[in-house]
């Protein structure tokens, strides 16, 4: 454990001094590791830093953990942290447990068969509120990925240009309480298509999406990768729109746990969060994407061709329409859980009738999206962290920017012509 703590503190100092992994690598190559450590010690009291860290950390209450995941690229930090050693670095022995559907992920977590879990960012909010399941308090201290989704359509729909042309379509989304569902509904409604009356939307587990598309059971889906890219790889469909072209920087998946876990095992919770945040920072560096693709593609994780996973993570990919695109931020990794993101999600639960009662937006957001915990974890790695827990978010669909103000959630809902609220 002492060696682990030493490495954590040293890396935090390196990042603070060099501003990131690029500067660190260049310095190490120039002077060598031994000289580098000596140089750092001359400008920062390393032993004092270790003493402070040891004082703060406390013993880990439970080292052997199970963390659930769905085999999608949104779970990249959670998955890669096992084979690439990020959990071990924090003194943890973690097994990542694959699940086939979001209902299974939820049930494994609620029943205590996993200690913490990969979740869609709306799920801990919905479960805490008792929407769609029993009410169990959850916390979400980190976003796993931003962007990283797409609307994929069947090959026969290559002539489709606008959402208005999609009336009568059968769509798949991974789960009712998902960004995929809410973003798809947003796109359709902005095009004048009522998502509850003019189309069919049903929950389809991500691993089953391509097969349903190929069989003609779906006209399309707003789904996670690698299943958008896999549809192109198999010639079953094409990528019609990336989710970043709806809301740049939107959250999708997240790291979550029952509040009970965080409160009863606080040091374990902090250690897991540190591992996840560190892995997320590593994944944010685009020079690491091919290495990560190789680590998470194998059968026990994503079970996908490395080529497909690379296309998603690097953003250099064929779109199924004869074009090769280069979109570096097709998917990105930023762990900070802005509470304004939670408030937007809550407006969608209200807008589409999943919640029919009044919502205490800010209270629920603050209880579930643990911005302060993430800020502390980021700063512990030497990374910069946002000062504010909430910001305004801009939707750019169709070149018509629309700003979401988290201080006016009810006004936001009322601004839409198509809604259930």
C-alpha positions in Angstrom: 0.0 0.0 0.0 2.9 2.3 0.7 4.2 1.9 -2.8 0.8 2.6 -4.2 0.5 5.8 -2.2 4.0 6.8 -3.2 3.0 6.5 -6.9 -0.2 8.4 -6.4 1.5 11.3 -4.7 4.4 11.4 -7.2 2.0 11.4 -10.1 0.0 14.2 -8.6 3.2 16.3 -8.2 4.3 15.5 -11.7 1.0 16.6 -13.2 1.0 19.8 -11.1 4.5 20.6 -12.3 4.3 19.5 -15.9 0.6 20.2 -16.6 -0.2 16.7 -17.9 1.2 13.5 -19.2 2.8 15.0 -22.4 5.2 17.2 -20.4 5.9 14.5 -17.9 6.9 12.0 -20.6 9.2 14.5 -22.4 11.0 15.4 -19.1 11.4 11.7 -18.2 12.8 10.9 -21.7 15.3 13.9 -21.4 16.7 13.2 -17.9 15.6 9.7 -16.8 13.3 8.6 -14.0 15.9 8.8 -11.1 17.0 12.3 -12.0 13.3 13.3 -12.5 12.3 12.2 -9.0 15.3 14.0 -7.4 14.4 17.2 -9.3 10.8 17.0 -8.2 11.8 16.4 -4.6 13.9 19.6 -4.7 10.9 21.7 -5.5 8.3 19.8 -3.5 8.7 18.0 -0.2 7.7 14.5 -1.4 7.8 12.9 2.1 5.6 15.7 3.4 3.2 15.0 0.6 3.2 11.3 1.5 2.6 12.0 5.1 -0.4 14.3 4.3 -1.8 11.7 1.9 -1.4 8.9 4.5 -3.1 11.0 7.1 -6.1 11.7 4.9 -6.5 8.3 3.2 -7.2 6.0 6.2 -7.4 2.2 5.8 -9.5 0.8 3.0 -12.4 -1.1 4.7 -13.0 -3.6 1.8 -10.4 -4.3 -0.9 -12.1 -7.1 -2.8 -14.9 -5.5 -4.9 -17.2 -6.3 -7.8 -18.2 -3.5 -10.2 -20.9 -4.1 -12.8 -20.7 -2.9 -16.4 -22.4 -3.2 -19.7 -20.1 -4.0 -22.6 -20.1 -0.6 -24.3 -17.4 2.1 -24.8 -19.2 4.4 -22.4 -17.8 2.2 -19.7 -14.2 2.6 -20.8 -12.7 4.0 -17.5 -14.5 1.3 -15.4 -13.4 -1.5 -17.7 -9.9 -0.4 -18.5 -9.1 0.2 -14.8 -9.0 -3.5 -14.3 -6.6 -4.7 -17.0 -4.5 -1.5 -16.9 -4.0 -1.5 -13.2 -5.8 1.6 -12.0 -7.7 -0.3 -9.3 -4.6 -2.0 -8.1 -2.8 1.3 -7.9 -5.3 2.3 -5.2 -4.8 -0.9 -3.3 -8.0 -2.5 -4.6 -8.7 -6.0 -6.0 -11.6 -5.3 -8.4 -13.4 -7.7 -10.7 -15.6 -6.0 -13.3 -18.8 -8.0 -13.8 -20.5 -8.0 -17.2 -24.2 -7.6 -17.5 -26.4 -8.0 -20.5 -29.0 -5.2 -19.9 -29.6 -2.1 -17.8 -32.3 -3.8 -15.8 -29.8 -6.5 -14.9 -27.2 -3.8 -13.9 -29.8 -2.1 -11.7 -31.0 -5.3 -10.0 -27.4 -6.6 -9.4 -26.6 -3.3 -7.7 -29.8 -2.9 -5.7 -29.5 -6.6 -4.5 -25.9 -6.0 -3.4 -24.4 -8.5 -5.9 -22.1 -5.7 -7.0 -20.5 -3.1 -4.8 -20.6 -0.3 -7.3 -21.6 -0.1 -10.9 -21.6 1.4 -14.4 -25.0 3.2 -14.9 -26.7 5.5 -17.4 -26.5 8.9 -15.8 -30.3 9.2 -15.4 -30.5 5.9 -13.5 -29.2 6.9 -10.1 -31.6 9.9 -10.2 -34.6 7.7 -11.2 -33.8 4.9 -8.7 -33.3 7.4 -5.8 -36.7 8.9 -6.6 -38.3 5.5 -7.0 -39.1 6.0 -10.7 -39.4 2.7 -12.5 -38.1 0.7 -9.5 -38.1 0.6 -5.7 -36.7 3.8 -4.2 -33.0 3.3 -3.1 -30.7 6.3 -2.4 -27.8 6.3 -4.9 -24.9 8.6 -5.5 -23.1 9.4 -8.7 -19.6 10.9 -8.1 -18.3 10.6 -11.7 -19.4 10.8 -15.3 -17.8 8.0 -17.3 -18.0 9.5 -20.8 -19.3 12.6 -22.6 -20.6 12.4 -26.2 -20.1 8.9 -27.6 -23.6 8.0 -28.9 -25.2 8.2 -32.3 -28.5 7.8 -34.2 -27.9 4.8 -36.5 -30.4 4.0 -39.2 -31.1 0.9 -41.3 -29.4 0.7 -44.7 -32.8 1.2 -46.5 -33.1 4.7 -45.0 -30.0 6.3 -46.6 -32.2 9.0 -48.2 -33.5 10.4 -44.8 -32.4 14.0 -44.2 -34.6 15.2 -41.4 -36.3 13.9 -38.3 -39.6 15.0 -39.8 -39.2 12.1 -42.3 -39.1 9.5 -39.5 -42.8 9.3 -38.7 -43.8 5.7 -38.4 -40.3 4.5 -37.5 -39.5 1.9 -34.9 -36.6 3.0 -32.7 -34.5 1.3 -30.1 -32.9 2.9 -27.0 -31.0 1.0 -24.3 -33.4 1.9 -21.4 -36.2 4.3 -20.6 -34.1 6.1 -18.1 -31.2 6.9 -20.5 -29.7 9.9 -22.2 -30.3 7.9 -25.4 -34.0 8.0 -24.9 -34.1 11.7 -23.9 -31.8 12.8 -26.7 -33.7 10.8 -29.3 -37.0 12.4 -28.0 -35.3 15.8 -28.2 -34.3 15.3 -31.8 -37.7 14.0 -32.9 -39.7 16.7 -31.1 -37.5 19.4 -32.5 -38.4 18.0 -36.0 -42.1 18.1 -35.2 -42.4 14.4 -34.5 -44.2 13.3 -31.3 -42.1 10.5 -29.8 -45.1 9.0 -28.1 -47.5 9.2 -31.0 -45.7 9.4 -34.3 -43.0 6.7 -33.7 -42.4 3.6 -31.6 -39.6 3.7 -29.1 -38.7 0.5 -27.1 -35.9 -0.6 -24.9 -33.4 -2.9 -26.6 -30.2 -4.2 -24.8 -27.2 -2.7 -26.6 -25.7 -6.1 -27.6 -29.0 -6.9 -29.4 -29.3 -3.6 -31.3 -27.4 -4.6 -34.5 -29.2 -7.9 -34.9 -32.6 -6.2 -34.5 -31.6 -3.5 -37.1 -30.4 -6.1 -39.6 -33.6 -8.2 -39.1 -35.7 -5.1 -39.8 -37.2 -5.1 -36.3 -35.9 -1.6 -35.9 -35.6 1.3 -38.4 -32.9 2.8 -36.2 -31.7 3.4 -32.7 -30.0 6.0 -30.6 -27.5 3.8 -29.0 -24.1 3.5 -27.4 -20.9 2.5 -29.2 -19.5 0.2 -30.3 -22.9 -0.8 -31.7 -23.3 2.2 -34.0 -19.9 1.4 -35.5 -20.6 -2.3 -35.5 -23.7 -1.7 -37.6 -21.5 0.0 -40.2 -18.8 -2.8 -39.9 -21.5 -5.4 -40.6 -23.2 -3.4 -43.4 -26.5 -3.3 -41.5 -26.8 0.5 -41.1 -25.2 3.9 -41.2 -24.5 6.7 -38.7 -27.1 9.4 -39.3 -26.1 11.8 -36.4 -23.6 11.8 -33.6 -25.0 12.8 -30.2 -22.4 15.5 -29.9 -24.2 17.3 -32.7 -27.2 17.5 -30.4 -25.6 18.6 -27.1 -21.8 18.9 -27.2 -20.3 17.6 -24.1 -23.4 15.9 -22.8 -23.1 13.2 -20.1 -24.0 9.6 -20.9 -22.8 6.9 -18.6 -21.6 7.2 -15.1 -20.0 5.5 -12.1 -22.6 5.0 -9.3 -23.1 3.3 -6.0 -25.7 3.0 -3.3 -25.4 5.8 -0.8 -25.1 3.1 1.8 -21.8 1.9 0.2 -20.3 5.4 0.2 -21.3 6.1 3.8 -20.4 2.7 5.4 -17.1 2.3 3.5 -15.9 5.9 2.9 -12.3 5.0 2.3 -13.1 2.2 -0.1 -15.5 4.6 -1.9 -12.8 7.3 -2.2 -10.3 4.7 -3.4 -12.6 3.4 -6.1 -13.5 7.0 -7.1 -9.8 7.9 -7.3 -9.1 4.9 -9.6 -12.1 5.8 -11.8 -11.1 9.5 -12.1 -7.5 8.6 -12.8 -8.5 6.2 -15.5 -10.9 8.8 -17.0 -8.1 11.4 -17.1 -5.9 8.8 -18.8 -8.6 8.0 -21.4 -9.1 11.7 -22.0 -5.6 11.9 -23.5 -6.2 10.9 -27.2 -2.7 9.5 -27.5 -3.8 6.6 -25.3 -6.9 5.6 -27.2 -5.4 2.8 -29.3 -3.8 1.3 -26.3 -7.1 1.4 -24.4 -9.0 -0.1 -27.4 -6.6 -3.1 -27.3 -7.2 -3.5 -23.5 -11.0 -3.4 -23.6 -11.8 -5.1 -26.9 -11.2 -8.8 -25.7 -14.1 -11.2 -25.1 -14.3 -10.8 -21.3 -14.9 -7.1 -21.8 -16.4 -5.6 -25.0 -16.0 -8.8 -27.2 -15.5 -6.6 -30.3 -12.9 -6.4 -33.1 -10.2 -4.0 -32.0 -10.6 -2.2 -35.3 -14.2 -1.3 -34.4 -13.3 -0.1 -30.9 -10.4 2.0 -32.3 -12.7 3.7 -34.8 -15.0 4.7 -31.9 -12.2 5.9 -29.5 -10.0 7.7 -32.1 -12.9 9.2 -34.0 -11.5 8.2 -37.4 -14.3 6.0 -38.8 -16.4 5.1 -41.8 -20.0 6.3 -41.5 -21.6 3.8 -43.7 -22.4 6.4 -46.4 -19.0 6.0 -48.1 -17.3 8.7 -46.0 -14.4 8.4 -43.6 -14.9 10.9 -40.8 -12.3 12.4 -38.5 -14.1 13.6 -35.3 -11.6 13.5 -32.4 -14.3 14.2 -29.8 -16.8 11.7 -31.1 -16.4 10.3 -27.6 -14.5 11.9 -24.7 -13.9 11.4 -21.1 -14.6 14.0 -18.4 -15.6 12.8 -15.0 -17.1 16.0 -13.5 -20.8 15.5 -12.7 -22.3 19.0 -13.1 -25.5 19.2 -11.1 -27.0 21.2 -13.9 -26.7 18.0 -16.0 -28.8 16.3 -13.4 -31.4 19.1 -13.4 -31.7 18.7 -17.2 -32.3 15.0 -16.9 -34.9 15.7 -14.3 -36.7 18.1 -16.6 -36.9 15.3 -19.2 -38.4 12.9 -16.7 -41.1 15.6 -16.1 -41.4 16.6 -19.8 -42.2 13.1 -20.9 -44.4 12.1 -18.1 -42.1 9.7 -16.3 -42.6 11.9 -13.2 -46.0 13.5 -12.7 -45.4 15.2 -9.4 -43.4 18.2 -8.5 -39.6 17.8 -8.5 -37.2 19.5 -6.1 -34.7 19.8 -8.9 -31.7 21.2 -7.1 -32.1 19.1 -3.9 -32.2 15.9 -5.9 -29.3 16.9 -8.1 -27.2 17.8 -5.1 -28.0 14.6 -3.3 -27.1 12.3 -6.2 -24.5 14.1 -8.4 -21.5 14.4 -6.0 -19.7 17.3 -7.7 -17.5 18.0 -4.6 -16.3 14.4 -4.3 -15.3 14.4 -7.9 -13.6 17.8 -7.6 -11.5 16.5 -4.6 -10.6 13.4 -6.6 -9.5 15.4 -9.6 -7.4 17.8 -7.5 -5.8 14.8 -5.8 -4.4 13.8 -9.2 -3.1 17.3 -9.8 -5.8 17.9 -12.5 -7.8 21.1 -12.7 -11.4 20.9 -11.6 -14.4 23.1 -12.3 -15.1 25.7 -9.6 -18.9 25.7 -10.1 -21.2 22.8 -9.5 -23.7 24.0 -12.2 -23.4 25.8 -15.5 -25.7 26.6 -18.5 -25.7 24.0 -21.3 -26.1 24.7 -25.0 -27.9 22.5 -27.4 -26.8 23.0 -31.0 -29.2 20.7 -33.0 -29.8 22.0 -36.5 -27.6 25.1 -36.0 -30.2 26.7 -33.7 -28.5 27.0 -30.3 -30.8 26.6 -27.3 -29.5 27.3 -23.8 -30.6 25.4 -20.8 -30.6 27.4 -17.6 -30.6 25.1 -14.6 -32.1 27.9 -12.4 -35.3 27.8 -14.5 -36.2 24.2 -15.1 -40.0 24.7 -15.2 -39.7 27.5 -17.7 -37.5 25.2 -19.9 -40.2 22.5 -19.9 -42.9 25.0 -20.8 -40.9 26.3 -23.7 -41.5 23.1 -25.8 -44.5 22.6 -28.0 -44.4 18.8 -27.7 -44.4 17.5 -24.1 -46.5 15.4 -21.7 -46.1 17.7 -18.7 
